[in-house]
Amino acid sequence: MMVARVWRKHALRPHRLEGYMASNDPDFETKAAEIIGLYLHRPQHAAVFCVDEKTASQARDRKDPVLPLSPGRAERHGFEYFRHGTLSLYAAFNTKTGEVLGKTAARHTSAEFVAFLTDIVANQSRGKEIRVIADNLSTHKSALVKDFLAAHPKVRLRVTPTYASWLNQVELWFSKIERDVIARGVFTSVVDLKRKLMRYMRHYNKAPKTVKWKYADPSRRISTQSVGTGH
């Protein structure tokens, strides 16, 4: 108890552990500046989308009923559950409006990614310039993707640096849907999971929110002089 009192008095919490991931990309600053430039200085006649897929979302059905929260007691979930399969959720976060365009797929392949890019193009007015921000996953840089970009010169892809997917704003939205739907959800089938994910997306799009970047230490931020326009 004496040790605990000393720790509490001096606000020491040695039991806590935090992880971090450092990018080893030699072009980190250049790539990061291009992406941040698209957020800060969006091309006037272009739409900017942050795109990614949330893979292997599990349709889990609880073996025991969920016990709701009550005064002095947190919501409780049973330890055991049934697995009914998985699916991938593709999402494109519009950085100007905060709206999300999405679809689900059984797998996450290069062909599925190209199909989703096609949906994004179809969702915009004809001839609209589109900037797509995605991470450096191999399925985002395949021959199929290169062929798609060659056939759609109005679409330009910007890839985040290695181990820096946090630069992609759609990751924040994925965290939200993970908390609100997936982690606490009860799904009787993959179809049920898909229905609830898309219902949540439709509800979110009724009052979408954009992302406002903030820096905890402005002295360490990438300077505005190094930020390009993302063209």
DRENFILO-23221 format. One line per 3 residues: number of its first residue (from 1); their letters; for each residue z, x, y of C-alpha. Coordinates in Angstrom, 3 decimals, decimal comma. Example, Ala and Ser with C-alpha at 12.3 -4.5 7.8 and 13.67 -1.06 7.14 Angstrom:
<papas>
1	AS	7,800/12,300/-4,500 ~ 7,140/13,670/-1,060
</papas>
This chain:
<papas>
1	MMV	0,000/0,000/0,000 ~ 0,723/2,925/2,329 ~ -2,825/4,210/1,864
4	ARV	-4,205/0,728/2,564 ~ -2,144/0,455/5,772 ~ -3,386/3,835/7,021
7	WRK	-6,996/2,882/6,304 ~ -6,576/-0,454/8,075 ~ -4,843/1,135/11,112
10	HAL	-7,659/3,642/11,641 ~ -10,474/1,244/10,651 ~ -11,386/3,455/7,683
13	RPH	-13,399/1,914/4,859 ~ -14,342/4,753/2,477 ~ -15,137/2,277/-0,291
16	RLE	-18,231/1,115/1,580 ~ -21,596/2,558/0,666 ~ -24,907/2,085/2,432
19	GYM	-28,350/3,134/1,302 ~ -31,287/4,382/3,295 ~ -34,911/5,278/2,750
22	ASN	-36,701/8,004/4,683 ~ -40,470/8,011/5,058 ~ -42,223/11,163/3,916
25	DPD	-45,499/10,152/5,524 ~ -46,784/13,069/7,655 ~ -48,546/10,548/9,914
28	FET	-45,529/8,272/10,279 ~ -45,369/8,297/14,102 ~ -49,097/7,666/14,534
31	KAA	-49,186/4,792/12,042 ~ -45,932/3,284/13,346 ~ -47,196/3,489/16,932
34	EII	-50,398/1,644/16,005 ~ -48,444/-1,178/14,381 ~ -45,847/-1,447/17,149
37	GLY	-48,733/-1,375/19,603 ~ -50,114/-4,519/17,988 ~ -46,734/-6,193/18,477
40	LHR	-46,277/-5,090/22,104 ~ -49,883/-5,202/23,305 ~ -51,627/-7,796/21,188
43	PQH	-55,420/-7,727/21,670 ~ -56,313/-10,624/23,944 ~ -58,933/-12,147/21,678
46	AAV	-57,451/-11,292/18,284 ~ -54,882/-12,845/15,978 ~ -52,316/-10,475/14,471
49	FCV	-50,895/-11,286/11,033 ~ -48,193/-9,502/9,063 ~ -49,156/-9,968/5,415
52	DEK	-47,416/-9,240/2,143 ~ -46,534/-10,755/-1,195 ~ -43,074/-11,485/-2,553
55	TAS	-43,510/-10,727/-6,215 ~ -41,780/-11,987/-9,352 ~ -39,783/-14,803/-7,800
58	QAR	-37,914/-16,330/-10,720 ~ -37,759/-20,031/-11,507 ~ -34,140/-20,080/-12,673
61	DRK	-32,372/-23,200/-13,849 ~ -28,574/-23,044/-13,955 ~ -27,005/-23,664/-17,357
64	DPV	-23,888/-25,042/-15,661 ~ -23,810/-27,294/-12,575 ~ -23,429/-25,751/-9,127
67	LPL	-19,970/-26,460/-7,706 ~ -20,238/-27,127/-3,955 ~ -18,120/-25,391/-1,358
70	SPG	-14,838/-26,979/-0,432 ~ -11,975/-26,097/1,948 ~ -10,839/-22,578/1,073
73	RAE	-13,349/-22,186/-1,759 ~ -16,905/-20,831/-1,716 ~ -19,855/-22,451/-3,462
76	RHG	-19,819/-21,435/-7,137 ~ -22,720/-20,817/-9,515 ~ -22,429/-20,465/-13,270
79	FEY	-23,115/-17,012/-14,700 ~ -25,725/-18,123/-17,236 ~ -29,147/-19,560/-16,469
82	FRH	-32,511/-20,351/-18,027 ~ -35,672/-18,487/-16,998 ~ -38,784/-20,640/-16,655
85	GTL	-41,164/-17,905/-15,489 ~ -42,120/-16,181/-12,243 ~ -44,697/-16,413/-9,491
88	SLY	-45,756/-14,432/-6,437 ~ -45,617/-15,783/-2,906 ~ -48,259/-14,579/-0,427
91	AAF	-47,440/-15,027/3,254 ~ -49,110/-14,215/6,578 ~ -46,776/-14,232/9,582
94	NTK	-48,542/-14,953/12,892 ~ -46,871/-12,580/15,363 ~ -47,853/-14,720/18,358
97	TGE	-46,628/-18,119/17,152 ~ -44,245/-17,290/14,311 ~ -46,118/-19,672/12,017
100	VLG	-46,583/-18,707/8,384 ~ -49,656/-19,269/6,236 ~ -48,849/-18,995/2,547
103	KTA	-49,859/-19,607/-1,029 ~ -48,473/-18,884/-4,479 ~ -50,130/-17,102/-7,379
106	ARH	-49,291/-16,335/-10,978 ~ -49,854/-12,599/-10,437 ~ -50,144/-10,102/-7,603
109	TSA	-53,495/-8,373/-7,995 ~ -56,079/-6,963/-5,643 ~ -58,269/-10,006/-6,298
112	EFV	-55,431/-12,348/-5,302 ~ -54,852/-10,336/-2,128 ~ -58,531/-10,572/-1,191
115	AFL	-58,468/-14,304/-1,897 ~ -55,528/-14,654/0,485 ~ -57,322/-12,635/3,169
118	TDI	-60,223/-15,062/2,743 ~ -57,812/-17,959/3,342 ~ -56,584/-16,303/6,548
121	VAN	-60,156/-15,929/7,829 ~ -60,939/-19,548/6,949 ~ -57,819/-20,670/8,836
124	QSR	-59,053/-19,084/12,089 ~ -61,903/-20,129/14,351 ~ -65,303/-18,734/13,396
127	GKE	-65,824/-15,191/14,630 ~ -62,152/-14,703/15,570 ~ -60,994/-11,103/15,478
130	IRV	-58,103/-10,616/13,075 ~ -55,668/-7,725/12,724 ~ -53,786/-7,561/9,419
133	IAD	-50,644/-5,473/8,967 ~ -49,739/-4,731/5,341 ~ -47,799/-2,116/3,397
136	NLS	-49,488/0,726/1,532 ~ -49,403/-0,892/-1,909 ~ -52,366/0,170/-4,045
139	THK	-53,628/-3,430/-4,292 ~ -54,020/-3,422/-0,499 ~ -56,319/-0,382/-0,536
142	SAL	-58,534/-1,071/-3,538 ~ -62,312/-1,114/-3,706 ~ -62,236/-4,930/-3,600
145	VKD	-60,319/-4,844/-0,318 ~ -62,687/-2,242/1,140 ~ -65,671/-4,402/0,167
148	FLA	-64,019/-7,427/1,813 ~ -63,389/-5,505/5,045 ~ -66,981/-4,240/5,053
151	AHP	-68,221/-7,820/4,725 ~ -65,841/-9,034/7,459 ~ -66,067/-6,569/10,368
154	KVR	-63,889/-8,865/12,518 ~ -60,951/-8,181/10,181 ~ -59,149/-4,853/10,551
157	LRV	-56,360/-3,681/8,281 ~ -53,422/-1,568/9,457 ~ -51,228/-0,089/6,710
160	TPT	-47,584/0,799/7,268 ~ -46,442/4,388/6,608 ~ -45,034/5,312/3,197
163	YAS	-41,583/3,790/2,585 ~ -41,735/1,931/5,890 ~ -42,515/-1,647/4,930
166	WLN	-39,678/-2,636/7,301 ~ -42,258/-2,267/10,081 ~ -43,927/-5,381/8,690
169	QVE	-42,390/-8,452/10,356 ~ -43,147/-10,734/7,406 ~ -40,372/-8,917/5,492
172	LWF	-37,848/-10,612/7,801 ~ -39,284/-13,991/6,900 ~ -39,161/-13,114/3,205
175	SKI	-35,460/-12,309/3,604 ~ -34,964/-15,739/5,125 ~ -36,696/-17,659/2,351
178	ERD	-34,837/-15,557/-0,243 ~ -31,498/-16,596/1,256 ~ -32,387/-20,206/1,975
181	VIA	-34,348/-21,135/-1,143 ~ -34,610/-18,618/-3,965 ~ -31,141/-17,070/-4,294
184	RGV	-29,293/-20,387/-4,240 ~ -31,975/-22,541/-5,778 ~ -32,150/-24,453/-9,043
187	FTS	-35,677/-24,684/-10,443 ~ -36,640/-26,623/-13,550 ~ -40,077/-24,954/-13,817
190	VVD	-42,514/-22,649/-12,032 ~ -44,173/-25,769/-10,619 ~ -40,809/-26,877/-9,216
193	LKR	-40,296/-23,422/-7,636 ~ -43,762/-23,552/-6,068 ~ -43,173/-27,044/-4,690
196	KLM	-39,864/-26,066/-3,083 ~ -41,242/-22,849/-1,581 ~ -44,196/-24,638/0,000
199	RYM	-41,971/-27,494/1,216 ~ -39,707/-24,946/2,901 ~ -42,732/-23,297/4,526
202	RHY	-43,995/-26,614/5,896 ~ -40,541/-27,398/7,269 ~ -40,259/-23,941/8,862
205	NKA	-43,670/-24,292/10,542 ~ -42,441/-27,365/12,424 ~ -40,276/-25,037/14,556
208	PKT	-41,471/-21,464/13,905 ~ -39,837/-18,450/15,543 ~ -41,361/-15,159/16,598
211	VKW	-39,691/-11,788/16,063 ~ -38,230/-9,933/19,033 ~ -37,803/-6,221/18,403
214	KYA	-34,570/-4,566/19,537 ~ -33,542/-0,909/19,408 ~ -29,930/0,054/18,724
217	DPS	-30,541/3,494/20,248 ~ -33,301/3,393/22,901 ~ -33,247/7,192/23,224
220	RRI	-34,646/7,461/19,695 ~ -37,376/4,860/19,954 ~ -41,067/5,665/19,832
223	STQ	-42,038/5,989/23,478 ~ -44,397/3,469/25,060 ~ -46,656/6,390/25,966
226	SVG	-47,323/6,965/22,270 ~ -47,953/3,297/21,497 ~ -51,603/2,381/21,340
229	TGH	-53,220/-1,015/21,653 ~ -53,931/-1,244/17,934 ~ -57,665/-1,610/18,413
</papas>
